[in-house]
Amino acid sequence: VAETHNAQVSVLGTAFNVRAWPSEAGTAVAVTEGHVRGEAADDSAALSAGESAIATGREVSETSVDAEQQASWRMGAISFTDRPLADVLAEVERRYDVTIRPLPSAPLDVRVSAHYVERPDLDELLSDLGAATGARFEGEGEGYRIRSGSSRRITPPTPVQP
């Protein structure tokens, strides 16, 4: 049984992916083989290979995603399917251990889809996100700030000298 902040997933002889961060509203489960049962406070769903669901507090709702793509992070891939840029940036911060500070003009609601079979270089990823969303990333200390803009050019952060 895998327990998160708002759900519980029982293994029933399977391969699956669970995505749960306290800063995100739900727990997402994607099954690549076998079966799992996702449970929330008042609801549950049995899932088979290729199926997925999201548990948000009290209920579980089935969704359609590419389960293999959702689990591809285990092989170093990075994948986003129709997600707001704000969610994508939160994932980039976690995966690359970097801070990205949005300025008020940042297009955080723009939805993004991308799939990288191998982990891209951070500057390449930010350049692609900028081109897709009209955002501009600029180096700031050890991280980046993001604003609205049409530049594909990434200004890397300035290293802090000891």
C-alpha positions as a printed NumPy array, in Angstrom:
array([[  0.   ,   0.   ,   0.   ],
       [  1.352,   3.404,  -1.005],
       [ -0.08 ,   6.203,   1.12 ],
       [  0.055,   9.906,   0.217],
       [ -1.279,  13.035,   1.883],
       [ -4.804,  12.384,   0.547],
       [ -5.019,   8.871,  -0.9  ],
       [ -4.002,   5.236,  -0.595],
       [ -3.004,   2.908,  -3.471],
       [ -2.982,  -0.881,  -2.97 ],
       [ -0.692,  -3.005,  -5.127],
       [ -2.347,  -6.006,  -6.721],
       [  0.629,  -7.475,  -8.653],
       [  1.441,  -4.62 , -10.967],
       [  3.656,  -1.792, -12.241],
       [  2.287,   1.692, -11.679],
       [  3.194,   5.301, -11.012],
       [  1.933,   7.455,  -8.133],
       [  2.369,  11.221,  -8.306],
       [  1.616,  13.097,  -5.093],
       [  3.029,  16.386,  -3.842],
       [  1.522,  18.26 ,  -0.869],
       [  1.562,  21.434,  -2.994],
       [ -0.702,  19.799,  -5.609],
       [ -4.424,  19.165,  -5.167],
       [ -4.572,  15.474,  -5.993],
       [ -2.809,  12.163,  -6.103],
       [ -2.465,  10.772,  -9.639],
       [ -2.124,   7.045, -10.303],
       [ -1.227,   5.589, -13.716],
       [ -1.073,   1.803, -14.233],
       [  1.358,   0.345, -16.79 ],
       [  0.676,  -3.334, -16.056],
       [ -1.532,  -5.317, -13.707],
       [ -4.127,  -3.742, -11.411],
       [ -4.341,  -1.314,  -8.485],
       [ -7.128,   0.075,  -6.342],
       [ -6.984,   3.778,  -5.541],
       [ -8.887,   4.873,  -2.447],
       [ -9.862,   8.283,  -1.085],
       [-12.014,   9.027,   1.966],
       [-15.404,   8.232,   0.363],
       [-14.539,   6.589,  -2.95 ],
       [-12.306,   4.072,  -4.705],
       [-11.471,   2.938,  -8.229],
       [ -9.995,  -0.299,  -9.56 ],
       [ -7.563,   0.424, -12.393],
       [ -6.034,  -1.841, -15.026],
       [ -3.045,  -1.383, -17.343],
       [ -3.342,   1.817, -19.373],
       [ -5.821,   3.406, -16.947],
       [ -5.315,   6.266, -14.515],
       [ -7.181,   8.188, -11.849],
       [ -6.829,  11.228,  -9.624],
       [ -7.812,  11.216,  -5.955],
       [ -8.732,  14.632,  -4.619],
       [ -9.626,  14.507,  -0.976],
       [-12.843,  12.529,  -0.794],
       [-13.308,  11.073,  -4.309],
       [-11.436,   9.251,  -7.055],
       [-12.069,  10.166, -10.692],
       [-10.745,   8.136, -13.601],
       [ -8.784,  10.052, -16.233],
       [ -7.251,   9.189, -19.556],
       [ -3.498,   9.595, -19.82 ],
       [ -0.69 ,   7.672, -21.432],
       [  0.318,   5.556, -18.427],
       [  3.684,   4.6  , -19.961],
       [  4.463,   8.263, -20.593],
       [  3.456,   9.196, -17.04 ],
       [  5.844,   6.601, -15.615],
       [  8.685,   7.445, -18.01 ],
       [ 10.393,   9.67 , -15.398],
       [ 11.882,   6.457, -13.964],
       [ 14.008,   6.191, -17.113],
       [ 15.03 ,   9.883, -17.011],
       [ 12.299,  11.143, -19.339],
       [ 10.337,  14.318, -18.702],
       [  6.724,  14.524, -19.805],
       [  3.943,  17.12 , -19.489],
       [  0.517,  16.751, -21.071],
       [ -1.73 ,  19.816, -21.203],
       [ -0.525,  21.153, -17.836],
       [ -0.402,  24.79 , -16.754],
       [  3.083,  26.31 , -16.941],
       [  2.935,  26.879, -13.158],
       [  2.675,  23.09 , -12.597],
       [  5.432,  22.402, -15.112],
       [  7.752,  24.892, -13.392],
       [  7.099,  23.266, -10.009],
       [  8.176,  19.945, -11.529],
       [ 11.265,  21.536, -13.118],
       [ 12.232,  23.018,  -9.734],
       [ 11.986,  19.587,  -8.082],
       [ 13.759,  17.668, -10.846],
       [ 16.601,  20.157, -11.371],
       [ 16.939,  21.485,  -7.796],
       [ 16.581,  25.075,  -8.991],
       [ 14.376,  28.   ,  -7.979],
       [ 12.205,  29.684, -10.608],
       [ 10.548,  32.89 ,  -9.417],
       [  7.605,  34.104, -11.519],
       [  7.187,  37.845, -11.989],
       [  3.633,  39.249, -12.227],
       [  3.723,  39.176, -16.037],
       [  4.652,  35.466, -16.212],
       [  2.195,  33.405, -18.336],
       [  1.62 ,  30.749, -15.652],
       [ -1.833,  29.694, -16.924],
       [ -0.625,  28.779, -20.427],
       [ -0.969,  25.018, -20.899],
       [  2.051,  23.009, -22.007],
       [  2.604,  19.571, -23.534],
       [  6.072,  18.123, -24.11 ],
       [  7.812,  14.785, -23.915],
       [ 11.577,  14.297, -23.679],
       [ 12.728,  10.685, -23.934],
       [ 15.931,  11.621, -22.093],
       [ 16.411,  14.312, -19.469],
       [ 17.164,  17.544, -21.355],
       [ 19.7  ,  20.137, -20.278],
       [ 17.954,  22.727, -18.083],
       [ 18.71 ,  25.611, -20.465],
       [ 17.305,  23.588, -23.384],
       [ 14.141,  22.802, -21.419],
       [ 13.633,  26.436, -20.367],
       [ 14.273,  27.6  , -23.926],
       [ 11.608,  25.203, -25.215],
       [  9.15 ,  26.294, -22.505],
       [  9.833,  29.931, -23.393],
       [  9.188,  29.294, -27.082],
       [  5.953,  27.422, -26.325],
       [  4.537,  29.921, -23.835],
       [  5.988,  33.308, -24.745],
       [  7.904,  33.394, -21.458],
       [ 11.428,  34.644, -20.887],
       [ 13.712,  33.098, -18.267],
       [ 16.466,  35.218, -16.753],
       [ 19.193,  34.163, -14.37 ],
       [ 18.81 ,  35.365, -10.794],
       [ 21.353,  34.322,  -8.176],
       [ 21.32 ,  30.517,  -8.206],
       [ 17.983,  30.276, -10.041],
       [ 15.797,  31.988, -12.596],
       [ 12.961,  34.449, -12.8  ],
       [ 10.293,  34.181, -15.453],
       [  8.396,  36.973, -17.161],
       [  6.316,  37.449, -20.239],
       [  8.456,  37.936, -23.314],
       [  9.15 ,  36.435, -26.684],
       [ 12.831,  35.63 , -26.315],
       [ 14.011,  32.021, -26.706],
       [ 17.334,  33.093, -25.233],
       [ 17.979,  31.969, -21.691],
       [ 20.087,  34.149, -19.451],
       [ 21.817,  31.674, -17.117],
       [ 22.115,  32.396, -13.41 ],
       [ 25.234,  34.062, -12.115],
       [ 27.204,  31.729,  -9.818],
       [ 27.546,  32.994,  -6.271],
       [ 31.204,  33.375,  -5.261],
       [ 32.132,  32.095,  -1.779]])
